[in-house]
Amino acid sequence: MGSIAELREEMLVLEKYWERGIELHSVGVLDGEEFGEWGVVCMSAMVVMGLDGMQFVIKSRLEALAIHPLRSLVRFRPTSSL
């Protein structure tokens, strides 16, 4: 996963996959058990994508801190009382 935009695209593909499962179930191609398995696949993929997205956000934040390690300290610089 390279970016949040790619994650969004993959989630849209997964949404279409889920909707296809609903459609197949409604016309009798998938029975209840098969549709349940379809749902398990979709939810498992969603969890993995969510974890991947969180890793991306954490990595991005850590990289930003590494680039600007003193940025947050500058705001709290004590003023001289002399």
Phi and psi restraints in degrees (range 20) as a CNS / XPLOR table:
assign (resid 1 and name C) (resid 2 and name N)
       (resid 2 and name CA) (resid 2 and name C) 1.0 -100.6 20.0 2
assign (resid 2 and name N) (resid 2 and name CA)
       (resid 2 and name C) (resid 3 and name N) 1.0 -29.0 20.0 2
assign (resid 2 and name C) (resid 3 and name N)
       (resid 3 and name CA) (resid 3 and name C) 1.0 -157.6 20.0 2
assign (resid 3 and name N) (resid 3 and name CA)
       (resid 3 and name C) (resid 4 and name N) 1.0 166.8 20.0 2
assign (resid 3 and name C) (resid 4 and name N)
       (resid 4 and name CA) (resid 4 and name C) 1.0 -63.8 20.0 2
assign (resid 4 and name N) (resid 4 and name CA)
       (resid 4 and name C) (resid 5 and name N) 1.0 -35.1 20.0 2
assign (resid 4 and name C) (resid 5 and name N)
       (resid 5 and name CA) (resid 5 and name C) 1.0 -60.9 20.0 2
assign (resid 5 and name N) (resid 5 and name CA)
       (resid 5 and name C) (resid 6 and name N) 1.0 -41.0 20.0 2
assign (resid 5 and name C) (resid 6 and name N)
       (resid 6 and name CA) (resid 6 and name C) 1.0 -65.5 20.0 2
assign (resid 6 and name N) (resid 6 and name CA)
       (resid 6 and name C) (resid 7 and name N) 1.0 -39.1 20.0 2
assign (resid 6 and name C) (resid 7 and name N)
       (resid 7 and name CA) (resid 7 and name C) 1.0 -61.3 20.0 2
assign (resid 7 and name N) (resid 7 and name CA)
       (resid 7 and name C) (resid 8 and name N) 1.0 -43.7 20.0 2
assign (resid 7 and name C) (resid 8 and name N)
       (resid 8 and name CA) (resid 8 and name C) 1.0 -60.1 20.0 2
assign (resid 8 and name N) (resid 8 and name CA)
       (resid 8 and name C) (resid 9 and name N) 1.0 -43.8 20.0 2
assign (resid 8 and name C) (resid 9 and name N)
       (resid 9 and name CA) (resid 9 and name C) 1.0 -61.3 20.0 2
assign (resid 9 and name N) (resid 9 and name CA)
       (resid 9 and name C) (resid 10 and name N) 1.0 -43.7 20.0 2
assign (resid 9 and name C) (resid 10 and name N)
       (resid 10 and name CA) (resid 10 and name C) 1.0 -64.8 20.0 2
assign (resid 10 and name N) (resid 10 and name CA)
       (resid 10 and name C) (resid 11 and name N) 1.0 -37.0 20.0 2
assign (resid 10 and name C) (resid 11 and name N)
       (resid 11 and name CA) (resid 11 and name C) 1.0 -67.8 20.0 2
assign (resid 11 and name N) (resid 11 and name CA)
       (resid 11 and name C) (resid 12 and name N) 1.0 -34.9 20.0 2
assign (resid 11 and name C) (resid 12 and name N)
       (resid 12 and name CA) (resid 12 and name C) 1.0 -65.7 20.0 2
assign (resid 12 and name N) (resid 12 and name CA)
       (resid 12 and name C) (resid 13 and name N) 1.0 -38.5 20.0 2
assign (resid 12 and name C) (resid 13 and name N)
       (resid 13 and name CA) (resid 13 and name C) 1.0 -62.9 20.0 2
assign (resid 13 and name N) (resid 13 and name CA)
       (resid 13 and name C) (resid 14 and name N) 1.0 -43.1 20.0 2
assign (resid 13 and name C) (resid 14 and name N)
       (resid 14 and name CA) (resid 14 and name C) 1.0 -63.7 20.0 2
assign (resid 14 and name N) (resid 14 and name CA)
       (resid 14 and name C) (resid 15 and name N) 1.0 -38.2 20.0 2
assign (resid 14 and name C) (resid 15 and name N)
       (resid 15 and name CA) (resid 15 and name C) 1.0 -61.1 20.0 2
assign (resid 15 and name N) (resid 15 and name CA)
       (resid 15 and name C) (resid 16 and name N) 1.0 -42.5 20.0 2
assign (resid 15 and name C) (resid 16 and name N)
       (resid 16 and name CA) (resid 16 and name C) 1.0 -64.5 20.0 2
assign (resid 16 and name N) (resid 16 and name CA)
       (resid 16 and name C) (resid 17 and name N) 1.0 -38.2 20.0 2
assign (resid 16 and name C) (resid 17 and name N)
       (resid 17 and name CA) (resid 17 and name C) 1.0 -61.8 20.0 2
assign (resid 17 and name N) (resid 17 and name CA)
       (resid 17 and name C) (resid 18 and name N) 1.0 -44.7 20.0 2
assign (resid 17 and name C) (resid 18 and name N)
       (resid 18 and name CA) (resid 18 and name C) 1.0 -61.9 20.0 2
assign (resid 18 and name N) (resid 18 and name CA)
       (resid 18 and name C) (resid 19 and name N) 1.0 -46.1 20.0 2
assign (resid 18 and name C) (resid 19 and name N)
       (resid 19 and name CA) (resid 19 and name C) 1.0 -62.3 20.0 2
assign (resid 19 and name N) (resid 19 and name CA)
       (resid 19 and name C) (resid 20 and name N) 1.0 -35.9 20.0 2
assign (resid 19 and name C) (resid 20 and name N)
       (resid 20 and name CA) (resid 20 and name C) 1.0 -64.2 20.0 2
assign (resid 20 and name N) (resid 20 and name CA)
       (resid 20 and name C) (resid 21 and name N) 1.0 -39.0 20.0 2
assign (resid 20 and name C) (resid 21 and name N)
       (resid 21 and name CA) (resid 21 and name C) 1.0 -62.9 20.0 2
assign (resid 21 and name N) (resid 21 and name CA)
       (resid 21 and name C) (resid 22 and name N) 1.0 -41.6 20.0 2
assign (resid 21 and name C) (resid 22 and name N)
       (resid 22 and name CA) (resid 22 and name C) 1.0 -61.7 20.0 2
assign (resid 22 and name N) (resid 22 and name CA)
       (resid 22 and name C) (resid 23 and name N) 1.0 -43.7 20.0 2
assign (resid 22 and name C) (resid 23 and name N)
       (resid 23 and name CA) (resid 23 and name C) 1.0 -62.6 20.0 2
assign (resid 23 and name N) (resid 23 and name CA)
       (resid 23 and name C) (resid 24 and name N) 1.0 -46.3 20.0 2
assign (resid 23 and name C) (resid 24 and name N)
       (resid 24 and name CA) (resid 24 and name C) 1.0 -64.2 20.0 2
assign (resid 24 and name N) (resid 24 and name CA)
       (resid 24 and name C) (resid 25 and name N) 1.0 -36.6 20.0 2
assign (resid 24 and name C) (resid 25 and name N)
       (resid 25 and name CA) (resid 25 and name C) 1.0 -68.1 20.0 2
assign (resid 25 and name N) (resid 25 and name CA)
       (resid 25 and name C) (resid 26 and name N) 1.0 -39.5 20.0 2
assign (resid 25 and name C) (resid 26 and name N)
       (resid 26 and name CA) (resid 26 and name C) 1.0 -67.4 20.0 2
assign (resid 26 and name N) (resid 26 and name CA)
       (resid 26 and name C) (resid 27 and name N) 1.0 -26.7 20.0 2
assign (resid 26 and name C) (resid 27 and name N)
       (resid 27 and name CA) (resid 27 and name C) 1.0 -98.7 20.0 2
assign (resid 27 and name N) (resid 27 and name CA)
       (resid 27 and name C) (resid 28 and name N) 1.0 6.0 20.0 2
assign (resid 27 and name C) (resid 28 and name N)
       (resid 28 and name CA) (resid 28 and name C) 1.0 87.9 20.0 2
assign (resid 28 and name N) (resid 28 and name CA)
       (resid 28 and name C) (resid 29 and name N) 1.0 6.4 20.0 2
assign (resid 28 and name C) (resid 29 and name N)
       (resid 29 and name CA) (resid 29 and name C) 1.0 -72.1 20.0 2
assign (resid 29 and name N) (resid 29 and name CA)
       (resid 29 and name C) (resid 30 and name N) 1.0 -38.8 20.0 2
assign (resid 29 and name C) (resid 30 and name N)
       (resid 30 and name CA) (resid 30 and name C) 1.0 -106.9 20.0 2
assign (resid 30 and name N) (resid 30 and name CA)
       (resid 30 and name C) (resid 31 and name N) 1.0 130.1 20.0 2
assign (resid 30 and name C) (resid 31 and name N)
       (resid 31 and name CA) (resid 31 and name C) 1.0 -82.9 20.0 2
assign (resid 31 and name N) (resid 31 and name CA)
       (resid 31 and name C) (resid 32 and name N) 1.0 -178.5 20.0 2
assign (resid 31 and name C) (resid 32 and name N)
       (resid 32 and name CA) (resid 32 and name C) 1.0 -58.9 20.0 2
assign (resid 32 and name N) (resid 32 and name CA)
       (resid 32 and name C) (resid 33 and name N) 1.0 -42.5 20.0 2
assign (resid 32 and name C) (resid 33 and name N)
       (resid 33 and name CA) (resid 33 and name C) 1.0 -67.0 20.0 2
assign (resid 33 and name N) (resid 33 and name CA)
       (resid 33 and name C) (resid 34 and name N) 1.0 -44.1 20.0 2
assign (resid 33 and name C) (resid 34 and name N)
       (resid 34 and name CA) (resid 34 and name C) 1.0 -64.4 20.0 2
assign (resid 34 and name N) (resid 34 and name CA)
       (resid 34 and name C) (resid 35 and name N) 1.0 -39.7 20.0 2
assign (resid 34 and name C) (resid 35 and name N)
       (resid 35 and name CA) (resid 35 and name C) 1.0 -66.3 20.0 2
assign (resid 35 and name N) (resid 35 and name CA)
       (resid 35 and name C) (resid 36 and name N) 1.0 -36.2 20.0 2
assign (resid 35 and name C) (resid 36 and name N)
       (resid 36 and name CA) (resid 36 and name C) 1.0 -61.7 20.0 2
assign (resid 36 and name N) (resid 36 and name CA)
       (resid 36 and name C) (resid 37 and name N) 1.0 -42.0 20.0 2
assign (resid 36 and name C) (resid 37 and name N)
       (resid 37 and name CA) (resid 37 and name C) 1.0 -65.3 20.0 2
assign (resid 37 and name N) (resid 37 and name CA)
       (resid 37 and name C) (resid 38 and name N) 1.0 -38.3 20.0 2
assign (resid 37 and name C) (resid 38 and name N)
       (resid 38 and name CA) (resid 38 and name C) 1.0 -58.8 20.0 2
assign (resid 38 and name N) (resid 38 and name CA)
       (resid 38 and name C) (resid 39 and name N) 1.0 -44.2 20.0 2
assign (resid 38 and name C) (resid 39 and name N)
       (resid 39 and name CA) (resid 39 and name C) 1.0 -64.3 20.0 2
assign (resid 39 and name N) (resid 39 and name CA)
       (resid 39 and name C) (resid 40 and name N) 1.0 -39.0 20.0 2
assign (resid 39 and name C) (resid 40 and name N)
       (resid 40 and name CA) (resid 40 and name C) 1.0 -61.8 20.0 2
assign (resid 40 and name N) (resid 40 and name CA)
       (resid 40 and name C) (resid 41 and name N) 1.0 -43.0 20.0 2
assign (resid 40 and name C) (resid 41 and name N)
       (resid 41 and name CA) (resid 41 and name C) 1.0 -60.9 20.0 2
assign (resid 41 and name N) (resid 41 and name CA)
       (resid 41 and name C) (resid 42 and name N) 1.0 -46.1 20.0 2
assign (resid 41 and name C) (resid 42 and name N)
       (resid 42 and name CA) (resid 42 and name C) 1.0 -63.1 20.0 2
assign (resid 42 and name N) (resid 42 and name CA)
       (resid 42 and name C) (resid 43 and name N) 1.0 -45.8 20.0 2
assign (resid 42 and name C) (resid 43 and name N)
       (resid 43 and name CA) (resid 43 and name C) 1.0 -68.4 20.0 2
assign (resid 43 and name N) (resid 43 and name CA)
       (resid 43 and name C) (resid 44 and name N) 1.0 -37.8 20.0 2
assign (resid 43 and name C) (resid 44 and name N)
       (resid 44 and name CA) (resid 44 and name C) 1.0 -62.5 20.0 2
assign (resid 44 and name N) (resid 44 and name CA)
       (resid 44 and name C) (resid 45 and name N) 1.0 -44.2 20.0 2
assign (resid 44 and name C) (resid 45 and name N)
       (resid 45 and name CA) (resid 45 and name C) 1.0 -63.0 20.0 2
assign (resid 45 and name N) (resid 45 and name CA)
       (resid 45 and name C) (resid 46 and name N) 1.0 -38.6 20.0 2
assign (resid 45 and name C) (resid 46 and name N)
       (resid 46 and name CA) (resid 46 and name C) 1.0 -64.5 20.0 2
assign (resid 46 and name N) (resid 46 and name CA)
       (resid 46 and name C) (resid 47 and name N) 1.0 -41.0 20.0 2
assign (resid 46 and name C) (resid 47 and name N)
       (resid 47 and name CA) (resid 47 and name C) 1.0 -63.3 20.0 2
assign (resid 47 and name N) (resid 47 and name CA)
       (resid 47 and name C) (resid 48 and name N) 1.0 -46.0 20.0 2
assign (resid 47 and name C) (resid 48 and name N)
       (resid 48 and name CA) (resid 48 and name C) 1.0 -61.6 20.0 2
assign (resid 48 and name N) (resid 48 and name CA)
       (resid 48 and name C) (resid 49 and name N) 1.0 -42.7 20.0 2
assign (resid 48 and name C) (resid 49 and name N)
       (resid 49 and name CA) (resid 49 and name C) 1.0 -64.4 20.0 2
assign (resid 49 and name N) (resid 49 and name CA)
       (resid 49 and name C) (resid 50 and name N) 1.0 -38.7 20.0 2
assign (resid 49 and name C) (resid 50 and name N)
       (resid 50 and name CA) (resid 50 and name C) 1.0 -63.8 20.0 2
assign (resid 50 and name N) (resid 50 and name CA)
       (resid 50 and name C) (resid 51 and name N) 1.0 -43.2 20.0 2
assign (resid 50 and name C) (resid 51 and name N)
       (resid 51 and name CA) (resid 51 and name C) 1.0 -63.9 20.0 2
assign (resid 51 and name N) (resid 51 and name CA)
       (resid 51 and name C) (resid 52 and name N) 1.0 -41.3 20.0 2
assign (resid 51 and name C) (resid 52 and name N)
       (resid 52 and name CA) (resid 52 and name C) 1.0 -62.2 20.0 2
assign (resid 52 and name N) (resid 52 and name CA)
       (resid 52 and name C) (resid 53 and name N) 1.0 -41.4 20.0 2
assign (resid 52 and name C) (resid 53 and name N)
       (resid 53 and name CA) (resid 53 and name C) 1.0 -63.1 20.0 2
assign (resid 53 and name N) (resid 53 and name CA)
       (resid 53 and name C) (resid 54 and name N) 1.0 -41.9 20.0 2
assign (resid 53 and name C) (resid 54 and name N)
       (resid 54 and name CA) (resid 54 and name C) 1.0 -65.2 20.0 2
assign (resid 54 and name N) (resid 54 and name CA)
       (resid 54 and name C) (resid 55 and name N) 1.0 -39.8 20.0 2
assign (resid 54 and name C) (resid 55 and name N)
       (resid 55 and name CA) (resid 55 and name C) 1.0 -61.8 20.0 2
assign (resid 55 and name N) (resid 55 and name CA)
       (resid 55 and name C) (resid 56 and name N) 1.0 -40.0 20.0 2
assign (resid 55 and name C) (resid 56 and name N)
       (resid 56 and name CA) (resid 56 and name C) 1.0 -62.0 20.0 2
assign (resid 56 and name N) (resid 56 and name CA)
       (resid 56 and name C) (resid 57 and name N) 1.0 -45.4 20.0 2
assign (resid 56 and name C) (resid 57 and name N)
       (resid 57 and name CA) (resid 57 and name C) 1.0 -63.5 20.0 2
assign (resid 57 and name N) (resid 57 and name CA)
       (resid 57 and name C) (resid 58 and name N) 1.0 -45.8 20.0 2
assign (resid 57 and name C) (resid 58 and name N)
       (resid 58 and name CA) (resid 58 and name C) 1.0 -62.3 20.0 2
assign (resid 58 and name N) (resid 58 and name CA)
       (resid 58 and name C) (resid 59 and name N) 1.0 -45.6 20.0 2
assign (resid 58 and name C) (resid 59 and name N)
       (resid 59 and name CA) (resid 59 and name C) 1.0 -60.8 20.0 2
assign (resid 59 and name N) (resid 59 and name CA)
       (resid 59 and name C) (resid 60 and name N) 1.0 -42.7 20.0 2
assign (resid 59 and name C) (resid 60 and name N)
       (resid 60 and name CA) (resid 60 and name C) 1.0 -62.1 20.0 2
assign (resid 60 and name N) (resid 60 and name CA)
       (resid 60 and name C) (resid 61 and name N) 1.0 -42.5 20.0 2
assign (resid 60 and name C) (resid 61 and name N)
       (resid 61 and name CA) (resid 61 and name C) 1.0 -66.1 20.0 2
assign (resid 61 and name N) (resid 61 and name CA)
       (resid 61 and name C) (resid 62 and name N) 1.0 -42.3 20.0 2
assign (resid 61 and name C) (resid 62 and name N)
       (resid 62 and name CA) (resid 62 and name C) 1.0 -65.4 20.0 2
assign (resid 62 and name N) (resid 62 and name CA)
       (resid 62 and name C) (resid 63 and name N) 1.0 -38.9 20.0 2
assign (resid 62 and name C) (resid 63 and name N)
       (resid 63 and name CA) (resid 63 and name C) 1.0 -63.8 20.0 2
assign (resid 63 and name N) (resid 63 and name CA)
       (resid 63 and name C) (resid 64 and name N) 1.0 -39.3 20.0 2
assign (resid 63 and name C) (resid 64 and name N)
       (resid 64 and name CA) (resid 64 and name C) 1.0 -63.9 20.0 2
assign (resid 64 and name N) (resid 64 and name CA)
       (resid 64 and name C) (resid 65 and name N) 1.0 -39.5 20.0 2
assign (resid 64 and name C) (resid 65 and name N)
       (resid 65 and name CA) (resid 65 and name C) 1.0 -67.3 20.0 2
assign (resid 65 and name N) (resid 65 and name CA)
       (resid 65 and name C) (resid 66 and name N) 1.0 -36.5 20.0 2
assign (resid 65 and name C) (resid 66 and name N)
       (resid 66 and name CA) (resid 66 and name C) 1.0 -67.3 20.0 2
assign (resid 66 and name N) (resid 66 and name CA)
       (resid 66 and name C) (resid 67 and name N) 1.0 -33.9 20.0 2
assign (resid 66 and name C) (resid 67 and name N)
       (resid 67 and name CA) (resid 67 and name C) 1.0 -74.8 20.0 2
assign (resid 67 and name N) (resid 67 and name CA)
       (resid 67 and name C) (resid 68 and name N) 1.0 -38.3 20.0 2
assign (resid 67 and name C) (resid 68 and name N)
       (resid 68 and name CA) (resid 68 and name C) 1.0 -125.9 20.0 2
assign (resid 68 and name N) (resid 68 and name CA)
       (resid 68 and name C) (resid 69 and name N) 1.0 66.6 20.0 2
assign (resid 68 and name C) (resid 69 and name N)
       (resid 69 and name CA) (resid 69 and name C) 1.0 -66.0 20.0 2
assign (resid 69 and name N) (resid 69 and name CA)
       (resid 69 and name C) (resid 70 and name N) 1.0 -26.0 20.0 2
assign (resid 69 and name C) (resid 70 and name N)
       (resid 70 and name CA) (resid 70 and name C) 1.0 -100.0 20.0 2
assign (resid 70 and name N) (resid 70 and name CA)
       (resid 70 and name C) (resid 71 and name N) 1.0 1.0 20.0 2
assign (resid 70 and name C) (resid 71 and name N)
       (resid 71 and name CA) (resid 71 and name C) 1.0 -55.3 20.0 2
assign (resid 71 and name N) (resid 71 and name CA)
       (resid 71 and name C) (resid 72 and name N) 1.0 -45.8 20.0 2
assign (resid 71 and name C) (resid 72 and name N)
       (resid 72 and name CA) (resid 72 and name C) 1.0 -72.9 20.0 2
assign (resid 72 and name N) (resid 72 and name CA)
       (resid 72 and name C) (resid 73 and name N) 1.0 -24.7 20.0 2
assign (resid 72 and name C) (resid 73 and name N)
       (resid 73 and name CA) (resid 73 and name C) 1.0 -77.3 20.0 2
assign (resid 73 and name N) (resid 73 and name CA)
       (resid 73 and name C) (resid 74 and name N) 1.0 -26.9 20.0 2
assign (resid 73 and name C) (resid 74 and name N)
       (resid 74 and name CA) (resid 74 and name C) 1.0 -60.9 20.0 2
assign (resid 74 and name N) (resid 74 and name CA)
       (resid 74 and name C) (resid 75 and name N) 1.0 -36.4 20.0 2
assign (resid 74 and name C) (resid 75 and name N)
       (resid 75 and name CA) (resid 75 and name C) 1.0 -63.6 20.0 2
assign (resid 75 and name N) (resid 75 and name CA)
       (resid 75 and name C) (resid 76 and name N) 1.0 -28.4 20.0 2
assign (resid 75 and name C) (resid 76 and name N)
       (resid 76 and name CA) (resid 76 and name C) 1.0 -106.7 20.0 2
assign (resid 76 and name N) (resid 76 and name CA)
       (resid 76 and name C) (resid 77 and name N) 1.0 24.6 20.0 2
assign (resid 76 and name C) (resid 77 and name N)
       (resid 77 and name CA) (resid 77 and name C) 1.0 -66.1 20.0 2
assign (resid 77 and name N) (resid 77 and name CA)
       (resid 77 and name C) (resid 78 and name N) 1.0 127.3 20.0 2
assign (resid 77 and name C) (resid 78 and name N)
       (resid 78 and name CA) (resid 78 and name C) 1.0 -68.0 20.0 2
assign (resid 78 and name N) (resid 78 and name CA)
       (resid 78 and name C) (resid 79 and name N) 1.0 144.1 20.0 2
assign (resid 78 and name C) (resid 79 and name N)
       (resid 79 and name CA) (resid 79 and name C) 1.0 -87.7 20.0 2
assign (resid 79 and name N) (resid 79 and name CA)
       (resid 79 and name C) (resid 80 and name N) 1.0 148.3 20.0 2
assign (resid 79 and name C) (resid 80 and name N)
       (resid 80 and name CA) (resid 80 and name C) 1.0 -76.3 20.0 2
assign (resid 80 and name N) (resid 80 and name CA)
       (resid 80 and name C) (resid 81 and name N) 1.0 139.2 20.0 2
assign (resid 80 and name C) (resid 81 and name N)
       (resid 81 and name CA) (resid 81 and name C) 1.0 -103.4 20.0 2
assign (resid 81 and name N) (resid 81 and name CA)
       (resid 81 and name C) (resid 82 and name N) 1.0 11.8 20.0 2
